[in-house]
Amino acid sequence: MADPTQGQVSFLEIGSGDVAATRTFFGAVFGWPCHDEAWFQTPTIKVGTHGNSSSPQIYVYFNVSDLEAASARVRAAGGEAEEPTDEPGFGRFVNCRDPGGIRFGLHQAPA
């Protein structure tokens, strides 16, 4: 049986030129509690924050059950997939681009 969570949004990452203001804004708008001044917890997923003054944006990470296989599918379909990164307690993720340059990520939760 296929994994029912495959392809669901599992994580967001907000890149901002003013991380403190971004955290204050999204906390006020949505009531998200900020943890360790680094990430929010929404009712269903985590939202990370990081400084990125050159290109403020929200990165979307999709759940996959096998990060290597999903990365290979991205490449086979003409996209780009970087090398995976391990984040203790969070799982593994990889940053990707589709053939048109749209950025997104894949996330494999810890077992």
Secondary structure, DSSP 8 states (H G I E B T S, - for coil): ---TTTTSEEEEEEEESSHHHHHHHHHHHH---EETTTEEE-SS-EEEEEE-TTS-EEEEEEE-S-HHHHHHHHHHTT-EE---EEETTTEEEEEEE-TT--EEEEEE---
